[in-house]
Amino acid sequence: MSLKGKTALVTGSTSGIGLGIALGLARAGADLILNGFGDASAVLAEVRQFGGKVGHHPADVSDPAQIAEMFAYAEREFGGVDILVNNAGIQHVAPVEEFPVERWDSIIAINLSSVFHSTRLALPGMRAKGWGRIVNIASVHGLVGSVGKAAYVAAKHGVIGLTKVVGLETATGNVTCNAICPGWVLTPLVQKQIDDRAAGGVDPQQAQHDLLAEKQPSLEFVTPPQLGELVLFLCSEAGSQVRGAAWNIDGGWLAQ
C-alpha cells in the first residue's frame, strides 16, 4: 500500500513501539512527525531514509497546551495530520494502597488524557479532508487486569472506551478509530520488569522466560515491526470497516 501524500503523527516515537510504527509508516510513503524527549537527530535520520518529509516536536503529552502546540506545528509545517497514532505511555508498579498519587496522575495524563487531547485536535482536520485514521496503542491491560498496575490498567481500559466512542462518532465517514492491544513487547518498560526480577539473583534469560510464561503462551515477544504492520492494515482500504475495535496481538494471552 502507499501512504504517499499522507502525514502521520506518532506520539512517543523516538524509540521502541512508536519508532517501529513510524518506520513502517515512512516505508509506506507517509510523511512523519515524530514526538519524544531528547536529541532526535539519529531517529530523524533513520526515518528520512525512506524519502518522505520528517519532522520532530518535543511536546510533553502530559500537558494539553504542548499537545496543542504540536498540532499547530503539524498544521503549519505539514498541512495537518491524516494519521494519528497515540502511542506515548509510562508505567509504575505498586499496590493500590502504596501507589504514589503523583505517579497515578502522570500515568493517567500521559496514557489516557493525551489520547483524548490529540484526538479532539486531529478530528476536525480529518473530517474536513474526508479521510483519517486514529490508532490508539492500548494494551492487553486494557482488556484484563494485573496486580500492581492500577493506573496503567485503568488508563488502558479508558483508552479502549474512548476508542469505541470515537469509532461510533465517526462511523458514517472515512475516518476510523481503533485500538491495538499488545501483550509483552520488549520495550524499556518491560526490560525494567525483567531487570527487577534478575536483581534477586535470577539469571536474566530465566527472568525473561518467567515473565513471558506467566502471561504469553507463545513465549515470544510481540515486535514493534509487527505492530507497525497492523497499523498499516488499519490505514488501508482493507481496514476501512474496522471501527471502534480493540485488536489484541498478544501471543495467546487472552486466549487462556
C-alpha positions as CSV (number, residue, x, y, z in Angstrom):
1,M,0.0,0.0,0.0
2,S,1.0,3.6,-0.5
3,L,0.5,6.4,2.0
4,K,2.1,9.0,-0.2
5,G,0.7,12.4,0.5
6,K,-0.4,11.4,4.0
7,T,1.1,12.8,7.2
8,A,1.3,10.7,10.2
9,L,1.9,11.9,13.8
10,V,3.1,9.2,16.2
11,T,3.5,10.2,19.9
12,G,6.3,8.7,21.9
13,S,8.1,7.7,18.7
14,T,11.8,8.2,19.3
15,S,12.2,4.6,20.5
16,G,10.5,1.3,21.0
17,I,7.0,0.7,19.7
18,G,6.5,4.2,18.5
19,L,9.7,4.2,16.4
20,G,8.8,0.8,14.9
21,I,5.4,2.1,13.9
22,A,6.9,5.3,12.5
23,L,9.4,3.4,10.4
24,G,6.5,1.2,9.0
25,L,4.5,4.3,8.0
26,A,7.5,6.0,6.5
27,R,8.3,2.9,4.5
28,A,4.8,3.0,3.1
29,G,5.4,6.6,1.9
30,A,3.9,8.7,4.6
31,D,5.4,11.9,5.9
32,L,6.2,11.7,9.6
33,I,6.0,13.8,12.7
34,L,7.9,12.2,15.5
35,N,7.4,13.1,19.1
36,G,9.6,12.5,22.1
37,F,12.1,14.0,24.5
38,G,15.8,14.5,23.9
39,D,18.0,14.7,20.9
40,A,16.1,13.1,18.0
41,S,18.7,13.6,15.3
42,A,19.6,9.9,14.9
43,V,16.0,8.8,14.8
44,L,15.1,11.5,12.2
45,A,18.0,10.3,10.0
46,E,16.7,6.7,10.3
47,V,13.2,7.7,9.3
48,R,14.4,10.0,6.5
49,Q,16.0,7.1,4.6
50,F,12.6,6.3,3.1
51,G,12.5,9.7,1.3
52,G,9.5,11.4,2.9
53,K,9.3,14.6,4.9
54,V,10.1,14.1,8.5
55,G,9.8,16.5,11.5
56,H,10.0,16.3,15.2
57,H,8.1,18.0,18.0
58,P,9.2,17.6,21.7
59,A,5.8,18.1,23.2
60,D,5.3,16.7,26.7
61,V,2.0,15.0,26.1
62,S,1.1,15.2,29.8
63,D,0.5,19.0,29.1
64,P,-2.6,19.8,26.9
65,A,-1.0,23.2,25.9
66,Q,2.0,21.4,24.5
67,I,-0.1,19.0,22.6
68,A,-1.9,22.0,21.1
69,E,1.4,23.5,20.1
70,M,2.4,20.2,18.4
71,F,-0.8,20.2,16.3
72,A,-0.2,23.8,15.4
73,Y,3.2,22.8,14.2
74,A,1.7,19.9,12.2
75,E,-0.7,22.3,10.5
76,R,1.9,24.9,9.8
77,E,4.7,22.6,8.5
78,F,2.7,19.6,7.1
79,G,-0.8,20.8,6.4
80,G,-2.3,18.8,9.2
81,V,-2.4,15.2,10.4
82,D,-4.0,12.4,8.4
83,I,-2.9,9.5,10.6
84,L,-2.7,9.8,14.4
85,V,-1.0,7.1,16.4
86,N,-1.4,7.7,20.1
87,N,1.5,5.6,21.5
88,A,3.1,7.6,24.3
89,G,3.0,5.8,27.6
90,I,4.6,5.3,31.0
91,Q,4.3,2.7,33.8
92,H,4.7,2.3,37.5
93,V,4.1,-0.8,39.6
94,A,2.8,-0.7,43.2
95,P,-0.1,-2.0,45.2
96,V,-3.1,0.4,45.2
97,E,-2.7,1.5,48.9
98,E,1.0,2.3,48.2
99,F,0.6,3.8,44.8
100,P,2.1,7.4,44.7
101,V,-0.6,9.9,43.9
102,E,1.7,11.8,41.6
103,R,2.5,8.7,39.6
104,W,-1.2,7.9,39.2
105,D,-1.8,11.4,37.9
106,S,1.1,11.3,35.5
107,I,0.1,7.9,34.1
108,I,-3.5,9.0,33.6
109,A,-2.3,12.2,31.9
110,I,0.1,10.6,29.5
111,N,-1.6,7.2,28.9
112,L,-5.2,8.4,28.7
113,S,-5.8,12.1,28.7
114,S,-3.2,12.7,25.9
115,V,-5.2,10.4,23.7
116,F,-8.3,12.5,24.2
117,H,-6.5,15.8,23.6
118,S,-4.7,14.6,20.5
119,T,-7.9,13.0,19.1
120,R,-10.0,16.1,19.7
121,L,-7.4,18.2,17.9
122,A,-6.9,15.8,15.0
123,L,-10.6,15.1,14.2
124,P,-11.7,18.5,12.7
125,G,-8.9,18.3,10.0
126,M,-9.6,14.7,9.2
127,R,-13.3,15.4,8.8
128,A,-12.5,18.4,6.6
129,K,-10.3,16.3,4.3
130,G,-12.8,13.4,4.3
131,W,-10.2,10.8,5.4
132,G,-8.3,10.0,8.6
133,R,-7.0,7.2,10.7
134,I,-6.7,7.2,14.5
135,V,-4.9,4.2,16.0
136,N,-4.5,4.1,19.8
137,I,-1.8,1.9,21.2
138,A,-3.6,0.5,24.2
139,S,-2.5,-2.8,25.8
140,V,-3.8,-6.2,26.7
141,H,-4.1,-4.5,30.0
142,G,-6.9,-2.5,28.5
143,L,-8.8,-5.8,28.4
144,V,-7.6,-7.6,31.5
145,G,-6.1,-6.6,34.8
146,S,-2.8,-7.4,36.6
147,V,-1.8,-6.8,40.2
148,G,0.3,-3.7,40.9
149,K,-0.7,-1.9,37.8
150,A,-3.8,0.1,38.9
151,A,-3.1,3.3,37.0
152,Y,-1.8,1.6,33.8
153,V,-4.8,-0.8,33.7
154,A,-7.3,2.0,34.4
155,A,-5.8,4.2,31.7
156,K,-5.7,1.5,29.1
157,H,-9.2,0.4,29.8
158,G,-10.1,4.1,29.4
159,V,-8.3,4.3,26.0
160,I,-10.4,1.4,24.8
161,G,-13.6,3.0,25.9
162,L,-12.6,6.3,24.2
163,T,-11.8,4.4,21.1
164,K,-15.3,2.9,21.0
165,V,-16.9,6.3,21.4
166,V,-14.8,7.9,18.7
167,G,-15.4,4.9,16.4
168,L,-19.1,5.4,16.8
169,E,-19.0,9.2,16.3
170,T,-17.0,8.7,13.0
171,A,-18.9,5.7,11.9
172,T,-20.5,7.2,8.8
173,G,-17.4,8.8,7.2
174,N,-14.0,7.9,6.1
175,V,-12.4,8.5,9.5
176,T,-11.8,5.4,11.6
177,C,-10.6,5.0,15.2
178,N,-9.3,1.7,16.6
179,A,-7.0,0.4,19.4
180,I,-4.2,-2.1,19.2
181,C,-3.7,-4.1,22.4
182,P,-0.2,-5.6,22.5
183,G,1.0,-8.2,25.0
184,W,4.6,-8.2,26.1
185,V,6.8,-6.1,23.8
186,L,10.5,-5.9,24.7
187,T,10.5,-2.1,25.4
188,P,12.4,-0.3,28.1
189,L,9.3,-0.5,30.3
190,V,9.3,-4.3,30.0
191,Q,13.0,-4.6,30.3
192,K,12.9,-2.9,33.6
193,Q,10.5,-5.6,34.9
194,I,12.9,-8.3,33.7
195,D,15.8,-6.5,35.3
196,D,13.9,-6.2,38.6
197,R,13.4,-10.0,38.6
198,A,17.0,-10.6,37.8
199,A,18.1,-8.3,40.6
200,G,17.1,-11.0,43.0
201,G,19.8,-13.3,41.6
202,V,17.7,-14.9,38.8
203,D,19.5,-15.5,35.5
204,P,18.4,-12.7,33.1
205,Q,17.3,-15.2,30.4
206,Q,15.4,-17.2,33.0
207,A,13.8,-13.9,34.3
208,Q,12.7,-13.1,30.7
209,H,11.3,-16.6,30.2
210,D,9.4,-16.5,33.5
211,L,7.9,-13.1,32.7
212,L,6.6,-14.4,29.3
213,A,5.5,-17.8,30.7
214,E,3.2,-16.1,33.3
215,K,1.1,-14.5,30.6
216,Q,2.1,-15.0,27.0
217,P,1.8,-18.7,25.8
218,S,3.9,-18.1,22.6
219,L,6.9,-17.4,24.9
220,E,7.9,-14.8,22.3
221,F,7.7,-11.0,22.5
222,V,5.5,-9.1,20.1
223,T,7.8,-6.9,18.0
224,P,7.5,-3.2,17.0
225,P,7.6,-4.1,13.3
226,Q,4.6,-6.4,13.8
227,L,2.7,-3.6,15.4
228,G,3.7,-1.3,12.6
229,E,2.3,-3.8,10.0
230,L,-1.0,-3.9,11.9
231,V,-1.2,-0.1,11.9
232,L,-0.6,-0.2,8.1
233,F,-3.5,-2.6,7.7
234,L,-5.8,-0.3,9.7
235,C,-4.8,2.6,7.5
236,S,-5.6,0.6,4.3
237,E,-8.8,0.2,2.4
238,A,-9.0,-3.4,3.7
239,G,-9.2,-2.0,7.2
240,S,-11.8,0.7,6.5
241,Q,-14.6,-1.2,8.2
242,V,-12.7,-2.0,11.3
243,R,-14.2,0.7,13.6
244,G,-14.0,1.0,17.4
245,A,-12.1,-2.3,17.7
246,A,-9.7,-3.4,20.3
247,W,-7.4,-5.7,18.4
248,N,-5.2,-7.8,20.7
249,I,-1.8,-9.0,19.4
250,D,-0.6,-10.9,22.5
251,G,0.9,-14.3,21.8
252,G,-2.2,-16.0,23.1
253,W,-2.5,-14.1,26.4
254,L,-6.3,-13.5,26.1
255,A,-7.0,-17.0,24.7
256,Q,-6.4,-18.5,28.1
